[in-house]
Amino acid sequence: MKDKPKKLCKLMKKDIEKEEFQEYIKLIKDATHVCKKCGRASNNEKGLCSPKKIQ
């Protein structure tokens, strides 16, 4: 069974460890959504806890 990807918001609540840094980069590159709760941006709405599409 494949691990569920971590939400960007959760990754940022703790120190980003070296093994999670590449996952973080993949989530933020060419962002298309922003989180309405914390303001972080991601290229995948599933990477945010409260996503809103950037227009």
PyMOL Python script that loads the backbone (N, CA, C, O; Angstrom):
from pymol import cmd

cmd.read_pdbstr("""\
ATOM      1  N   MET A   1       0.841  -1.188   0.000  1.00  0.00           N
ATOM      2  CA  MET A   1       0.000   0.000   0.000  1.00  0.00           C
ATOM      3  C   MET A   1       0.884   1.249   0.000  1.00  0.00           C
ATOM      4  O   MET A   1       1.829   1.348   0.783  1.00  0.00           O
ATOM      5  N   LYS A   2       0.572   2.193  -0.875  1.00  0.00           N
ATOM      6  CA  LYS A   2       1.360   3.416  -1.005  1.00  0.00           C
ATOM      7  C   LYS A   2       0.952   4.414   0.078  1.00  0.00           C
ATOM      8  O   LYS A   2      -0.229   4.558   0.396  1.00  0.00           O
ATOM      9  N   ASP A   3       1.967   5.110   0.647  1.00  0.00           N
ATOM     10  CA  ASP A   3       1.699   6.127   1.666  1.00  0.00           C
ATOM     11  C   ASP A   3       0.965   7.302   1.059  1.00  0.00           C
ATOM     12  O   ASP A   3       1.247   7.711  -0.067  1.00  0.00           O
ATOM     13  N   LYS A   4       0.018   7.845   1.813  1.00  0.00           N
ATOM     14  CA  LYS A   4      -0.720   9.029   1.389  1.00  0.00           C
ATOM     15  C   LYS A   4       0.202  10.248   1.477  1.00  0.00           C
ATOM     16  O   LYS A   4       0.881  10.426   2.488  1.00  0.00           O
ATOM     17  N   PRO A   5       0.241  11.101   0.426  1.00  0.00           N
ATOM     18  CA  PRO A   5       1.117  12.284   0.484  1.00  0.00           C
ATOM     19  C   PRO A   5       0.724  13.203   1.630  1.00  0.00           C
ATOM     20  O   PRO A   5      -0.458  13.341   1.946  1.00  0.00           O
ATOM     21  N   LYS A   6       1.711  13.826   2.248  1.00  0.00           N
ATOM     22  CA  LYS A   6       1.443  14.744   3.353  1.00  0.00           C
ATOM     23  C   LYS A   6       0.969  16.079   2.816  1.00  0.00           C
ATOM     24  O   LYS A   6       1.403  16.516   1.750  1.00  0.00           O
ATOM     25  N   LYS A   7       0.089  16.719   3.545  1.00  0.00           N
ATOM     26  CA  LYS A   7      -0.380  18.056   3.188  1.00  0.00           C
ATOM     27  C   LYS A   7       0.754  19.045   3.402  1.00  0.00           C
ATOM     28  O   LYS A   7       1.538  18.911   4.341  1.00  0.00           O
ATOM     29  N   LEU A   8       0.835  20.024   2.537  1.00  0.00           N
ATOM     30  CA  LEU A   8       1.869  21.050   2.640  1.00  0.00           C
ATOM     31  C   LEU A   8       1.792  21.741   3.997  1.00  0.00           C
ATOM     32  O   LEU A   8       2.820  22.010   4.619  1.00  0.00           O
ATOM     33  N   CYS A   9       0.593  22.024   4.449  1.00  0.00           N
ATOM     34  CA  CYS A   9       0.411  22.705   5.730  1.00  0.00           C
ATOM     35  C   CYS A   9       1.029  21.886   6.864  1.00  0.00           C
ATOM     36  O   CYS A   9       1.667  22.440   7.759  1.00  0.00           O
ATOM     37  N   LYS A  10       0.838  20.563   6.822  1.00  0.00           N
ATOM     38  CA  LYS A  10       1.391  19.702   7.859  1.00  0.00           C
ATOM     39  C   LYS A  10       2.910  19.635   7.753  1.00  0.00           C
ATOM     40  O   LYS A  10       3.596  19.618   8.775  1.00  0.00           O
ATOM     41  N   LEU A  11       3.441  19.598   6.547  1.00  0.00           N
ATOM     42  CA  LEU A  11       4.891  19.585   6.377  1.00  0.00           C
ATOM     43  C   LEU A  11       5.513  20.828   6.996  1.00  0.00           C
ATOM     44  O   LEU A  11       6.599  20.760   7.571  1.00  0.00           O
ATOM     45  N   MET A  12       4.832  21.960   6.881  1.00  0.00           N
ATOM     46  CA  MET A  12       5.384  23.215   7.370  1.00  0.00           C
ATOM     47  C   MET A  12       5.222  23.385   8.876  1.00  0.00           C
ATOM     48  O   MET A  12       5.912  24.217   9.467  1.00  0.00           O
ATOM     49  N   LYS A  13       4.336  22.628   9.517  1.00  0.00           N
ATOM     50  CA  LYS A  13       4.135  22.749  10.956  1.00  0.00           C
ATOM     51  C   LYS A  13       5.323  22.214  11.732  1.00  0.00           C
ATOM     52  O   LYS A  13       5.524  22.581  12.890  1.00  0.00           O
ATOM     53  N   LYS A  14       6.112  21.350  11.110  1.00  0.00           N
ATOM     54  CA  LYS A  14       7.323  20.851  11.751  1.00  0.00           C
ATOM     55  C   LYS A  14       8.487  21.195  10.836  1.00  0.00           C
ATOM     56  O   LYS A  14       8.288  21.614   9.696  1.00  0.00           O
ATOM     57  N   ASP A  15       9.676  21.020  11.328  1.00  0.00           N
ATOM     58  CA  ASP A  15      10.846  21.279  10.492  1.00  0.00           C
ATOM     59  C   ASP A  15      10.835  20.313   9.321  1.00  0.00           C
ATOM     60  O   ASP A  15      10.600  19.118   9.496  1.00  0.00           O
ATOM     61  N   ILE A  16      11.088  20.831   8.129  1.00  0.00           N
ATOM     62  CA  ILE A  16      11.136  19.970   6.952  1.00  0.00           C
ATOM     63  C   ILE A  16      12.446  19.203   7.001  1.00  0.00           C
ATOM     64  O   ILE A  16      13.530  19.785   6.967  1.00  0.00           O
ATOM     65  N   GLU A  17      12.323  17.895   7.081  1.00  0.00           N
ATOM     66  CA  GLU A  17      13.508  17.052   7.119  1.00  0.00           C
ATOM     67  C   GLU A  17      14.049  16.893   5.709  1.00  0.00           C
ATOM     68  O   GLU A  17      13.328  17.110   4.736  1.00  0.00           O
ATOM     69  N   LYS A  18      15.288  16.521   5.598  1.00  0.00           N
ATOM     70  CA  LYS A  18      15.926  16.402   4.286  1.00  0.00           C
ATOM     71  C   LYS A  18      15.157  15.487   3.357  1.00  0.00           C
ATOM     72  O   LYS A  18      15.036  15.792   2.171  1.00  0.00           O
ATOM     73  N   GLU A  19      14.633  14.379   3.850  1.00  0.00           N
ATOM     74  CA  GLU A  19      13.910  13.452   2.976  1.00  0.00           C
ATOM     75  C   GLU A  19      12.558  14.006   2.539  1.00  0.00           C
ATOM     76  O   GLU A  19      11.996  13.525   1.555  1.00  0.00           O
ATOM     77  N   GLU A  20      12.026  14.991   3.233  1.00  0.00           N
ATOM     78  CA  GLU A  20      10.748  15.592   2.858  1.00  0.00           C
ATOM     79  C   GLU A  20      10.928  16.843   1.996  1.00  0.00           C
ATOM     80  O   GLU A  20       9.953  17.346   1.437  1.00  0.00           O
ATOM     81  N   PHE A  21      12.144  17.348   1.879  1.00  0.00           N
ATOM     82  CA  PHE A  21      12.367  18.585   1.154  1.00  0.00           C
ATOM     83  C   PHE A  21      11.997  18.460  -0.318  1.00  0.00           C
ATOM     84  O   PHE A  21      11.390  19.375  -0.873  1.00  0.00           O
ATOM     85  N   GLN A  22      12.344  17.363  -0.958  1.00  0.00           N
ATOM     86  CA  GLN A  22      12.004  17.177  -2.374  1.00  0.00           C
ATOM     87  C   GLN A  22      10.487  17.075  -2.558  1.00  0.00           C
ATOM     88  O   GLN A  22       9.955  17.560  -3.557  1.00  0.00           O
ATOM     89  N   GLU A  23       9.791  16.455  -1.613  1.00  0.00           N
ATOM     90  CA  GLU A  23       8.323  16.397  -1.659  1.00  0.00           C
ATOM     91  C   GLU A  23       7.740  17.807  -1.556  1.00  0.00           C
ATOM     92  O   GLU A  23       6.778  18.138  -2.250  1.00  0.00           O
ATOM     93  N   TYR A  24       8.324  18.631  -0.692  1.00  0.00           N
ATOM     94  CA  TYR A  24       7.902  20.021  -0.529  1.00  0.00           C
ATOM     95  C   TYR A  24       8.081  20.799  -1.837  1.00  0.00           C
ATOM     96  O   TYR A  24       7.180  21.525  -2.257  1.00  0.00           O
ATOM     97  N   ILE A  25       9.237  20.649  -2.473  1.00  0.00           N
ATOM     98  CA  ILE A  25       9.519  21.341  -3.740  1.00  0.00           C
ATOM     99  C   ILE A  25       8.494  20.948  -4.805  1.00  0.00           C
ATOM    100  O   ILE A  25       8.016  21.804  -5.549  1.00  0.00           O
ATOM    101  N   LYS A  26       8.156  19.665  -4.882  1.00  0.00           N
ATOM    102  CA  LYS A  26       7.176  19.191  -5.867  1.00  0.00           C
ATOM    103  C   LYS A  26       5.809  19.832  -5.631  1.00  0.00           C
ATOM    104  O   LYS A  26       5.091  20.127  -6.587  1.00  0.00           O
ATOM    105  N   LEU A  27       5.446  20.048  -4.376  1.00  0.00           N
ATOM    106  CA  LEU A  27       4.146  20.632  -4.051  1.00  0.00           C
ATOM    107  C   LEU A  27       4.040  22.119  -4.386  1.00  0.00           C
ATOM    108  O   LEU A  27       2.964  22.595  -4.748  1.00  0.00           O
ATOM    109  N   ILE A  28       5.139  22.852  -4.269  1.00  0.00           N
ATOM    110  CA  ILE A  28       5.048  24.304  -4.462  1.00  0.00           C
ATOM    111  C   ILE A  28       5.401  24.784  -5.864  1.00  0.00           C
ATOM    112  O   ILE A  28       5.065  25.909  -6.235  1.00  0.00           O
ATOM    113  N   LYS A  29       6.072  23.947  -6.645  1.00  0.00           N
ATOM    114  CA  LYS A  29       6.492  24.361  -7.977  1.00  0.00           C
ATOM    115  C   LYS A  29       5.270  24.639  -8.861  1.00  0.00           C
ATOM    116  O   LYS A  29       4.364  23.810  -8.941  1.00  0.00           O
ATOM    117  N   ASP A  30       5.242  25.791  -9.517  1.00  0.00           N
ATOM    118  CA  ASP A  30       4.145  26.190 -10.409  1.00  0.00           C
ATOM    119  C   ASP A  30       2.789  26.118  -9.702  1.00  0.00           C
ATOM    120  O   ASP A  30       1.859  25.478 -10.195  1.00  0.00           O
ATOM    121  N   ALA A  31       2.683  26.770  -8.562  1.00  0.00           N
ATOM    122  CA  ALA A  31       1.481  26.733  -7.730  1.00  0.00           C
ATOM    123  C   ALA A  31       0.225  27.161  -8.487  1.00  0.00           C
ATOM    124  O   ALA A  31       0.247  28.128  -9.249  1.00  0.00           O
ATOM    125  N   THR A  32      -0.866  26.434  -8.271  1.00  0.00           N
ATOM    126  CA  THR A  32      -2.159  26.730  -8.885  1.00  0.00           C
ATOM    127  C   THR A  32      -3.248  26.959  -7.837  1.00  0.00           C
ATOM    128  O   THR A  32      -4.341  27.419  -8.167  1.00  0.00           O
ATOM    129  N   HIS A  33      -2.949  26.638  -6.571  1.00  0.00           N
ATOM    130  CA  HIS A  33      -3.916  26.777  -5.480  1.00  0.00           C
ATOM    131  C   HIS A  33      -3.244  27.419  -4.271  1.00  0.00           C
ATOM    132  O   HIS A  33      -2.032  27.305  -4.090  1.00  0.00           O
ATOM    133  N   VAL A  34      -4.037  28.091  -3.450  1.00  0.00           N
ATOM    134  CA  VAL A  34      -3.556  28.693  -2.214  1.00  0.00           C
ATOM    135  C   VAL A  34      -4.450  28.197  -1.074  1.00  0.00           C
ATOM    136  O   VAL A  34      -5.644  27.973  -1.272  1.00  0.00           O
ATOM    137  N   CYS A  35      -3.871  28.028   0.114  1.00  0.00           N
ATOM    138  CA  CYS A  35      -4.643  27.587   1.274  1.00  0.00           C
ATOM    139  C   CYS A  35      -5.311  28.795   1.928  1.00  0.00           C
ATOM    140  O   CYS A  35      -4.649  29.784   2.240  1.00  0.00           O
ATOM    141  N   LYS A  36      -6.629  28.708   2.133  1.00  0.00           N
ATOM    142  CA  LYS A  36      -7.375  29.808   2.747  1.00  0.00           C
ATOM    143  C   LYS A  36      -7.072  29.928   4.242  1.00  0.00           C
ATOM    144  O   LYS A  36      -7.335  30.972   4.839  1.00  0.00           O
ATOM    145  N   LYS A  37      -6.522  28.875   4.856  1.00  0.00           N
ATOM    146  CA  LYS A  37      -6.212  28.911   6.286  1.00  0.00           C
ATOM    147  C   LYS A  37      -4.846  29.509   6.582  1.00  0.00           C
ATOM    148  O   LYS A  37      -4.713  30.350   7.471  1.00  0.00           O
ATOM    149  N   CYS A  38      -3.825  29.076   5.839  1.00  0.00           N
ATOM    150  CA  CYS A  38      -2.461  29.477   6.198  1.00  0.00           C
ATOM    151  C   CYS A  38      -1.756  30.283   5.111  1.00  0.00           C
ATOM    152  O   CYS A  38      -0.689  30.843   5.365  1.00  0.00           O
ATOM    153  N   GLY A  39      -2.327  30.358   3.898  1.00  0.00           N
ATOM    154  CA  GLY A  39      -1.741  31.161   2.837  1.00  0.00           C
ATOM    155  C   GLY A  39      -0.659  30.473   2.029  1.00  0.00           C
ATOM    156  O   GLY A  39      -0.074  31.093   1.141  1.00  0.00           O
ATOM    157  N   ARG A  40      -0.373  29.207   2.310  1.00  0.00           N
ATOM    158  CA  ARG A  40       0.639  28.497   1.528  1.00  0.00           C
ATOM    159  C   ARG A  40       0.083  28.160   0.155  1.00  0.00           C
ATOM    160  O   ARG A  40      -1.128  28.016  -0.011  1.00  0.00           O
ATOM    161  N   ALA A  41       0.968  28.033  -0.834  1.00  0.00           N
ATOM    162  CA  ALA A  41       0.556  27.750  -2.207  1.00  0.00           C
ATOM    163  C   ALA A  41       1.059  26.385  -2.647  1.00  0.00           C
ATOM    164  O   ALA A  41       2.096  25.914  -2.181  1.00  0.00           O
ATOM    165  N   SER A  42       0.306  25.747  -3.562  1.00  0.00           N
ATOM    166  CA  SER A  42       0.652  24.416  -4.048  1.00  0.00           C
ATOM    167  C   SER A  42       0.157  24.243  -5.473  1.00  0.00           C
ATOM    168  O   SER A  42      -0.737  24.963  -5.920  1.00  0.00           O
ATOM    169  N   ASN A  43       0.738  23.288  -6.186  1.00  0.00           N
ATOM    170  CA  ASN A  43       0.286  22.975  -7.537  1.00  0.00           C
ATOM    171  C   ASN A  43      -0.760  21.871  -7.530  1.00  0.00           C
ATOM    172  O   ASN A  43      -1.178  21.407  -8.591  1.00  0.00           O
ATOM    173  N   ASN A  44      -1.184  21.448  -6.352  1.00  0.00           N
ATOM    174  CA  ASN A  44      -2.157  20.374  -6.208  1.00  0.00           C
ATOM    175  C   ASN A  44      -3.058  20.709  -5.029  1.00  0.00           C
ATOM    176  O   ASN A  44      -2.581  20.853  -3.903  1.00  0.00           O
ATOM    177  N   GLU A  45      -4.346  20.833  -5.278  1.00  0.00           N
ATOM    178  CA  GLU A  45      -5.258  21.199  -4.192  1.00  0.00           C
ATOM    179  C   GLU A  45      -5.256  20.183  -3.069  1.00  0.00           C
ATOM    180  O   GLU A  45      -5.566  20.526  -1.928  1.00  0.00           O
ATOM    181  N   LYS A  46      -4.914  18.944  -3.365  1.00  0.00           N
ATOM    182  CA  LYS A  46      -4.863  17.904  -2.332  1.00  0.00           C
ATOM    183  C   LYS A  46      -3.682  18.104  -1.394  1.00  0.00           C
ATOM    184  O   LYS A  46      -3.607  17.467  -0.343  1.00  0.00           O
ATOM    185  N   GLY A  47      -2.758  18.987  -1.770  1.00  0.00           N
ATOM    186  CA  GLY A  47      -1.613  19.282  -0.925  1.00  0.00           C
ATOM    187  C   GLY A  47      -1.899  20.343   0.127  1.00  0.00           C
ATOM    188  O   GLY A  47      -1.026  20.660   0.935  1.00  0.00           O
ATOM    189  N   LEU A  48      -3.115  20.899   0.129  1.00  0.00           N
ATOM    190  CA  LEU A  48      -3.480  21.966   1.063  1.00  0.00           C
ATOM    191  C   LEU A  48      -4.691  21.546   1.890  1.00  0.00           C
ATOM    192  O   LEU A  48      -5.490  20.716   1.456  1.00  0.00           O
ATOM    193  N   CYS A  49      -4.822  22.124   3.085  1.00  0.00           N
ATOM    194  CA  CYS A  49      -5.937  21.741   3.952  1.00  0.00           C
ATOM    195  C   CYS A  49      -7.228  22.491   3.600  1.00  0.00           C
ATOM    196  O   CYS A  49      -8.322  21.979   3.839  1.00  0.00           O
ATOM    197  N   SER A  50      -7.111  23.694   3.037  1.00  0.00           N
ATOM    198  CA  SER A  50      -8.286  24.486   2.661  1.00  0.00           C
ATOM    199  C   SER A  50      -8.012  25.209   1.338  1.00  0.00           C
ATOM    200  O   SER A  50      -7.840  26.428   1.323  1.00  0.00           O
ATOM    201  N   PRO A  51      -7.971  24.455   0.215  1.00  0.00           N
ATOM    202  CA  PRO A  51      -7.510  25.022  -1.050  1.00  0.00           C
ATOM    203  C   PRO A  51      -8.511  25.947  -1.747  1.00  0.00           C
ATOM    204  O   PRO A  51      -9.726  25.776  -1.654  1.00  0.00           O
ATOM    205  N   LYS A  52      -7.951  26.927  -2.445  1.00  0.00           N
ATOM    206  CA  LYS A  52      -8.727  27.829  -3.318  1.00  0.00           C
ATOM    207  C   LYS A  52      -7.907  28.006  -4.581  1.00  0.00           C
ATOM    208  O   LYS A  52      -6.715  28.305  -4.499  1.00  0.00           O
ATOM    209  N   LYS A  53      -8.517  27.827  -5.757  1.00  0.00           N
ATOM    210  CA  LYS A  53      -7.816  27.929  -7.026  1.00  0.00           C
ATOM    211  C   LYS A  53      -7.369  29.364  -7.265  1.00  0.00           C
ATOM    212  O   LYS A  53      -8.133  30.307  -7.060  1.00  0.00           O
ATOM    213  N   ILE A  54      -6.116  29.520  -7.703  1.00  0.00           N
ATOM    214  CA  ILE A  54      -5.577  30.828  -8.067  1.00  0.00           C
ATOM    215  C   ILE A  54      -6.029  31.094  -9.507  1.00  0.00           C
ATOM    216  O   ILE A  54      -5.846  30.255 -10.389  1.00  0.00           O
ATOM    217  N   GLN A  55      -6.608  32.246  -9.726  1.00  0.00           N
ATOM    218  CA  GLN A  55      -7.123  32.551 -11.069  1.00  0.00           C
ATOM    219  C   GLN A  55      -6.198  33.364 -11.876  1.00  0.00           C
ATOM    220  O   GLN A  55      -6.505  33.693 -13.022  1.00  0.00           O
TER     221      GLN A  55
END
""", "prot")
cmd.dss("prot")
cmd.show_as("cartoon", "prot")
cmd.util.cbc("prot")
cmd.orient("prot")
